[in-house]
Amino acid sequence: MSEKKSAILTYHSLDNSGSRISISPSRFRDHLRALAASGFRVVPLANVRDRAGSIAITFDDGYSNFLTEALPLLNHYRMPATVFIVSGFCGGYNEWPSRVHGLPRLRLLNWDEVREVSRFGATIGAHTVHHANLADASRAEAEREMRECKRAIEDRIGLPVGTFAYPYGAAAAAVRDLAKREFHLACGTRLRFTDSRSDPFDLPRIDAGYLRRPFWMANLGTPAGAAYIAACGGLDALRRATVR
């Protein structure tokens, strides 16, 4: 019998702008309601590889609306989540040098808010100091982006940081080797399900943008859901190859 599929979901901002990184707060509420009814177990990110048929929820960049929009709903449904922080921009805006054109200007959690998020149950992970595309960085720069981000967060929240997310999914072998020195696991952006055989330093995730319709969230564990994600993954891989 094949292992039941698990998934790591990726969110960014909960707002009503309609941008490619945005999900509306009401739609996020629909997602959690669908997950609660789906039979999936929502588990901490560190456990998702070991628990077949589970879901882990992650948020990249650390937008301030995580505190106001996401955290109350997650706590209501008693669902854990991991928030990956860009340490050099905490308290500012998503105006890092590698920012993709056309995205809205959004405020990020400040350090007091990061501590509050941590106290109320979310796991804080690292997402580099400057949201750097590590594919374009030297080995020394990539190492510095990871290490200094990790230390800055640990100094501010007083807890160890064991998880990392590669900005833009830039997870070449040399970058993964660096991540292994600093973290227990790391997430990429390959669009597929995860299982016990997934590389813990390039964990695939499913961007919530592909699940805007609650139907797909509710049916993620069905054959139809698996076929849909496979099709989306193929299109995503083709897009990435074309961009290169």
LOTI-383214 format. One record per residue: x, y, z of N, C-alpha, C in turn; residue in one letter. Coordinates in steps of 0.001 Angstrom, whole numbers, padded with zeros to 6 digits, always signed. Each point is the difference from the previous one (the first is absolute). Example, Ala and Ser with C-alpha at 12.3 -4.5 7.8 and 13.67 -1.06 7.14 Angstrom:
# LOTI-383214
+013190-005690+007800-000890+001190+000000+000900+001200+000000a
-000350+001050-000720+000820+001190+000060-000770+001090+000730s
END
This chain:
# LOTI-383214
+000850-001195+000000-000850+001195+000000+000885+001243+000000m
-000302+000943-000873+000807+001213-000095-000246+000890+001211s
+001016+000776+000352-000087+000904+001138-000980+001126-000307e
-000860+000302+000979-000958+001078-000177+000733+001326-000142k
-000486+000848-000900+000704+001241-000306-000116+001009+001132k
+001079+000751+000205+000016+001144+000891+000355+001231-000831s
-000169+001169+000600+000289+001223-000745+000431+001103+000945a
+000878+000862-000500+000371+001239+000680-000595+001136-000820i
-000842+000792+000620-000650+001123-000679+000802+001277+000217l
+000087+000819-001034+000716+001278+000078-000965+001161-000183t
-000017+000874+000986-000694+001282-000113+001038+001114+000102y
-000397+001175-000420+000822+001200+000188-000819+001030+000778h
-000781+000789-000710-000767+001080+000626-001499-000295-000041s
-000683+000337+001101-001462-000063+000028-000536+001416-000164l
-000384+000344-001216-000532+001332-000294-000924-000097-001205d
-000657+001076-000317-001007-000004-001066+000489+000613-001304n
+001326+000073-000190+000528+000640-001206-000158-000856-001249s
-000146-001307+000182-000080-000886-001157+001334-000298-000648g
+001106+000380+000628+001323-000233-000590+000348-001482+000026s
+001054-000357-000684+000412-001407-000107+000458-000570+001329r
+000364+000852+000961+000422-000498+001305-001087+000169+001059i
-001183+000415-000414-001054+000358+000950-001175-000971-000059s
-000493-000347+001189-001257-000718+000171-000857+000864+000912i
-001267+000154-000294-000842+000826+000855-000196-000681+001351s
-000161+000779+001060-000259-000604+001315-001223-000919+000006p
-001045+000381-000724-001196-000848-000025+000274-001322-000699s
+000820+000026-001044+000350-001239-000693+000888-000875+000883r
+000888+000618+000762+000826-000771+000930-000883-000686+001036f
-001009+000700+000478-000944-000612+000934-000679-001205-000651r
-000384+000140-001261-000598-001125-000724+000977-001165-000105d
+001276+000307-000224+001009-001047-000092+000098-000789+001293h
+000059+000706+001126+000135-000692+001277-001252-000811+000312l
-001143+000537-000348-001243-000736+000209+000006-001280-000841r
+000458+000117-001254+000065-001176-000868+001008-001014+000528a
+001138+000474+000489+000996-000919+000566-000550-000717+001221l
-000711+000730+000849-000544-000602+001204-000977-001123-000327a
-000677+000132-001141-000986-001004-000389+000559-001082-000917a
+001247+000153-000423+000544-000862-001050+000544-001335+000479s
+000302-000124+001265+000642-001222+000480+001501+000093+000075g
+000586+001047-000581+001429+000233+000170+000283+000411+001444f
+001143-000420+000521+000469+000499+001286+000964+001144-000269r
-000249+001147+000601+000911+001133-000143+001026-000091+001120v
+001278-000132-000384+001078-000281+000947+001100+001047-000145v
+000881+000111+001000+001159+000883-000172+000841-000428-001198p
+000662+000956-000615+000820-000277-001178+001013-001112+000269l
+000582-000015+001180+001029-001001+000316-000535-001423-000025a
-001322-000186+000063-000585-001341+000076-000638-000480-001292n
-000090+000858-001014-000827-000345-001159+000569-001173-000796v
+001321-000153-000053+000577-001125-000752-000289-001338+000672r
-000190+000019+001302-000137-001244+000762-001441-000425+000209d
-000954+000828-000401-001406-000304+000241-000761+000026-001313r
-000201-001170-000562-000702-000105-001274-001401+000580+000123a
-000429+000698-001028-001325+000597+000002-000105+001244+000844g
+001108+000728+000148-000010+001205+000816+000242+001242-000852s
-000268+001146+000609+000191+001305-000631+000834+000868+000938i
+000961+000725-000550+000697+001051+000736-000272+001328-000699a
-000188+001044+000788-000319+001323-000530+001197+000916+000212i
+000453+000652-001072+001123+000925+000086-000373+001350-000615t
+000632+001048+000535-000150+001357-000527+001388+000558-000274f
+000236+000459-001217+001289+000592-000355-000020+001519+000175d
+001127+000547+000389+000297+001440+000059-000362+000665+001319d
-001040-000472+000680-000340+000590+001291-000778+001290-000100g
-001075+000011-000778-000817+001208-000122-000772+000261+001291y
-000230+001280+000297-000640+000357+001264-001422-000533+000089s
-000636-000240-001143-001363-000513+000063-000066-001449+000481n
+001163-000661+000137-000038-001318+000630-000523+000123+001426f
+000454+001015+000718-000409+000187+001388-001480+000356+000105l
-000466+000868-000870-001370+000494+000128-001033-000897-000670t
+000380-000683-001081-000975-000769-000776+000166-001512+000147e
+001242-000484-000063+000218-001447-000009-000004-000611+001390a
+000739+000606+000922+000201-000618+001306-001309-000236+000761l
-000932+000953+000037-001259-000280+000702-000750-001202-000575p
+000004-000139-001321-000692-001129-000624+000730-001309+000270l
+001321+000020-000100+000776-001211+000283-000228-000463+001439l
-000008+000939+000934-000233-000365+001390-001428-000496+000217n
-000953+000591-000710-001397-000459+000106-000120-001463-000423h
+000676-000349-001086-000060-001378-000494+001088-000900+000605y
+000817+000586+000880+001080-000731+000659+000939-000651-001018r
+000414+000807-000955+000896-000456-001060+001335+000730+000112m
+001109-000741+000020+001318+000630+000062+000424+000566-001347p
+000946+000915+000027+000541+000577-001238+001427+000448+000254a
+000748+000105-001085+001372+000517+000029+000054+001271-000834t
+000642+001038+000553+000151+001279-000693+001480+000232-000258v
+000371+000159-001271+001393+000219-000377+000266+001503-000111f
+000955+000483+000799+000246+001426+000181+001213+000477-000805i
-000151+001150-000651+001114+000688-000662+000553+000988+001018v
+001064-000388+000689+000405+000714+001212+000404+001444-000252s
+000622+000295-001129+000488+001340-000262-001082+001007-000321g
-001250-000467-000193-001094+000901-000363-001111+000012+001038f
+000212-000650+001144-001033-000011+001040-000375+001428+000392c
-001295+000261+000071-000480+001327+000339-000059+000949-001176g
+000436-000458-001167-000035+000818-001203-000999-000550-001008g
+000381+000073-001273-000872-000457-001080+000749-000987-000887y
-000723-000673-000859+000589-001016-000883+000710+000661-001191n
+000939+000879+000303+000700+000754-001036+001435-000491-000164e
+000197-001308+000117+001341-000552-000196+000429+000127-001460w
+001307+000006-000251+000503+000229-001361-000536-000973-001043p
-000299-001229+000412-000441-001006-000972-001519-000070-000142s
-000704+000975+000541-001463-000023-000035-000517-000086-001433r
-000963-000864-000209-000577-000202-001328-000884+001192-000352v
+000130+000478-001221-000774+001157-000453-001498-000304+000044h
-000763+000981+000436-001452-000122-000031-000633-000456+001295g
+000798-000333+000998-000568-000425+001274-000350+001220+000849l
-001011-000105+000847-000366+001132+000844+001053+000262+001073p
+000084+001246+000431+000887+000366+001111-000712-000363+001299r
+000586-000905+000770-000666-000538+001175+000897+000097+001224l
-000614+000300+001125+000766+000127+001237+000343-001376+000566r
+001183-000079+000598+000474-001230+000612-000083+000091+001517l
-000093-001141+000648+000019-000049+001457+001236+000698+000542l
-000168+000781+001067+001171+000517+000697+000420-001019+001062n
+001103+000275+000684+000526-001017+000914-000931-000247+001175w
-000672+001029+000504-000968-000225+001070-001117-000926-000469d
-000426+000184-001229-001066-000843-000552+000500-001420-000264e
+001243-000131-000445+000567-001343-000182+000005-000748+001332v
+000407+000701+001073-000016-000635+001322-001419-000384+000414r
-000963+000874-000301-001389-000300+000342-000504-001217-000760e
+000297-000056-001295-000382-001153-000820+000602-001279+000573v
+001261+000067+000390+000664-001161+000575-000649-000424+001313s
-000306+000971+000848-000620-000314+001296-001364-000657-000158r
-000718+000373-001061-001341-000534-000189-000017-001241-000906f
+001138-000639-000153+000001-001354-000543+000590-000231-001367g
+000278+001036-000773+000593-000223-001323+001492-000262+000127a
+000518-000853-000871+001438-000249-000079+000621+001045-000915t
+001116+000578+000426+000686+001005-000810+001178-000649-000702i
+000036+000143-001320+001097-000515-000799+000732+001135-000705g
+001109-000338-000636+000863+000981-000662-000254+000023-001505a
+000127+001215-000584-000239+000187-001440+001049+000955-000586h
+001182-000027+000560+001168+000834-000314-000152+001413+000585t
+001091+000750-000049+000015+001370+000514-000691+000958-000965v
+000258-000167-001300-000450+000969-001004-000914-000606-001070h
-000610-001161+000285-000805-000703-001007+000838-000223-001266h
+001223-000428+000212+000950-000144-001104-000297-001236-000836a
+000121+000150-001305-000053-001164-000890+001353-000694+000088n
+000058-001106+000700+001275-000647+000291+000636-000617-001243l
-000768-000114-001073+000581-000465-001261+000985+001013-000560a
-000166+001266+000380+000865+001067-000504+001086+000398+000998d
+000039-000658+001157+000928+000389+001061+001242-000886-000012a
+001121+000572+000435+001193-000814+000210-000236-000916+001195s
+000855-000980+000155-000127-000914+001127+000063+000759+001324r
+000930+000943+000098+000152+000773+001235-001239+000850+000254a
-000557+000604-001052-001193+000828+000157-001191-000839+000429e
-000163-001172-000619-001118-000873+000344+000101-000462+001451a
+001206-000367+000405+000209-000435+001376-000323+001132+000973e
+000423+001211-000329-000250+001152+000862-001501+000305+000070r
-000705-000065-001126-001436+000262-000010-000747-000976+000913e
+000399-001254-000012-000658-001002+000841+000371+000182+001467m
+001295+000060+000268+000484-000002+001377-000426+001254+000751r
+000130+001166-000640-000338+001239+000692-001499+000124+000226e
-000790-000521-000938-001449-000010+000202-000360-000878+001196c
+000540-001186+000031-000266-000937+001101+000370+000620+001343k
+001187+000589+000086+000454+000574+001267-000842+001198+000423r
-000379+000839-000968-000817+001172+000321-001341-000423+000596a
-000620-001004-000592-001297-000459+000511+000164-000624+001384i
+001008-000844+000146+000222-000645+001298+000257+001026+001096e
+000761+001035-000321+000279+001049+000984-001278+000729+000411d
-000919+000163-000953-001205+000779+000267-001096-000803+000708r
-000133-001292-000328-001100-000770+000589+000464-000921+001121i
+001316-000196+000132+000519-000834+001070-000254-001473-000174g
-000198-000438-001246-000243-001404-000305+000868-000420-001181l
+000365-001296-000079+000774-000453-001156-000832+000034-001277p
+000656+000274-001110-000650+000015-001314+000551-001171-000810v
-000869-000955-000297+000455-001204-000685-000512-000172-001408g
-000818+000956-000477-000597-000148-001327+000360+001188-000886t
+000070-000268-001292+000415+001004-000980-000828-000174-001262f
-000257+001103-000692-000638-000044-001319+000864+000782-000974a
+000320-000608-001143+000824+000634-001020-000833+001041-000746y
+000381+001276+000021-000717+000966-000834+000009-000437-001466p
-001155+000069-000624-000174-000391-001409+000292-001475-000232y
+000140-000775+001054+000262-001429-000148+001388-000324-000497g
+000929+000949+000105+001362-000195-000519+000758-000954+000914a
-000037-001296-000337+000531-001024+000885+000945-000946-000740a
+000997+000570-000656+001012-000828-000662+000744-000817+001047a
+000705-001038-000452+000660-000920+000928+000940+000722+000958a
+000781+000967-000496+000942+000716+000857-000733+000818+001062a
-001150+000558-000363-000792+000781+000959-000621-000931+001037v
-000470-001157-000430-000558-000968+000951+001060-000450+001002r
+001221-000173-000459+001085-000395+000909+000221+001057+001079d
-000114+001269-000374+000132+001066+000986-001166-000029+000989l
-001196-000238-000502-001169-000050+000873+000119-001122+001026a
+000604-001108-000398+000143-001135+000915+000861+000343+001212k
+000892+000967-000160+000868+000390+001116-000736+000822+001044r
-001058+000685-000409-000662+000950+000887-001371-000459+000491e
-000666-000878-000762-001397-000294+000269-000264-001505+000036f
-001193-000352+000478-000424-001397+000032-000750-000395-001268h
-000638+000970-000644-000699-000254-001261-000178+001315-000736l
-000267-000107-001300-000162+001194-000828-001031-000264-001088a
-000757+001029-000346-001080-000102-000977+000368+000692-001304c
-000337-000661-001090+000136+000603-001315-001359+000433-000524g
-000121+000031-001328-001267+000410-000601-000464-000968-001092t
+000636-001171-000112-000484-000978-000978-001431-000375+000356r
-000887+000032-000975-001423-000147+000247-000377-001480-000089l
-000039-000636+001161-000388-001408+000061-000271-000385+001452r
-000544-001193+000178-000230-000526+001338+001330-000414+000621f
-000049-000250+001308+001194-000445+000708-000274-001334+000683t
+001068-000729+000277-000132-001269+000732+001310-000281+000721d
+000117-001178+000578+001170-000331+000806+001288-000041-000808s
-000119-000101-001314+001195-000055-000861+000449+001372-000484r
-000777+001032+000286+000347+001352-000457+001289+000473+000655s
+000810+000702-000768+001249+000564+000502-000329+001016+001095d
+000451-000212+001246-000338+000954+001073+000610+001379-000186p
+000922+000138-000969+000594+001309-000263-000419+000569-001352f
-001050-000582-000564-000651+000592-001175-001437-000502-000028d
-000718+000261+001089-001360-000504+000108-000913+000691-001009l
-000739-000768-000775-000937+000618-000949-001187+000593+000734p
-000593+001012-000589-001175+000637+000595-001027+000297-001092r
-001228+000185+000432-001094+000339-000907-000433+001430+000301i
+000216+000892-000948-000369+001396+000200-001518+000122+000074d
-000470+000698+001024-001443+000139+000210-000692+000718-001151a
+000772+000709-000824-000592+000638-001168-000660-000989-000948g
+000477-001250+000012-000607-001030-000839-001250-000599+000649y
-000270+000397+001224-001113-000578+000743-001007+001074+000401l
-000070+001058-000794-000906+001099+000362-001442-000489+000131r
-000392-000941-000817-001337-000578+000134+000003-000996+001151r
-000840+000183+001014-000037-000949+001122-000240-001438-000434p
-000613-000186-001177-000222-001363-000509+001299-000775-000056f
+001066+000656-000486+001267-000712-000150+000654-000250+001352w
-000167+000909+000930+000519-000246+001345-000718-001190+000638m
-001318-000032-000134-000778-001084+000596+000300-001341-000649a
+000405+000029-001270+000221-001242-000745+001472-000271-000285n
+000859+000632+000760+001437-000155-000241+000446-001453+000137l
-000628-000739+000898+000405-001385+000233-000678-001011-000891g
-000789+000443-000963-000710-000910-000891+000784-000200-001303t
-000341-001023-000789+000645-000157-001306-000132+001232-000882p
-001149+000668+000059-000180+001222-000797+000968+001077+000464a
+000167+000135+001308+000938+000978+000534+001425-000312-000392g
+000359-001280+000045+001353-000402-000390+000259+000302-001471a
-000996-000266-000852+000150+000281-001425+000121+001498-000254a
-000775+000780+000726+000051+001455-000155+001367+000533+000383y
+000542-000429+001142+001311+000480+000439+001089-000465-000961i
-000104-001212-000525+000981-000477-000978-000011+000877-001247a
-001191+000376-000456-000111+000864-001184+000575+001385+000291a
-000323+000548+001168+000547+001307+000376+001513-000058+000115c
+000515-001096+000565+001443-000159+000132+000696-000049-001337g
-000616-000677-000971+000578-000056-001332+000047+001360-000660g
-001082+000768+000149-000025+001347-000567+001003+000911+000696l
+000134-000162+001316+000943+000819+000750+001441-000308-000423d
+000305-001289-000181+001342-000381-000444+000306+000554-001393a
-001009-000018-000877+000187+000548-001345+000234+001503+000058l
-000744+000696+000866+000181+001443+000153+001416+000316+000478r
+000484-000751+000990+001338+000241+000527+001079-000240-001066r
-000199-001044-000794+000972-000304-001051+000020+001097-001055a
-001191+000557-000291-000091+001070-000989+000669+001277+000500t
-000217+000289+001317+000621+001194+000574+001499-000087-000053v
+000556-001180+000302+001450-000160-000066+000520+000222-001412r
END
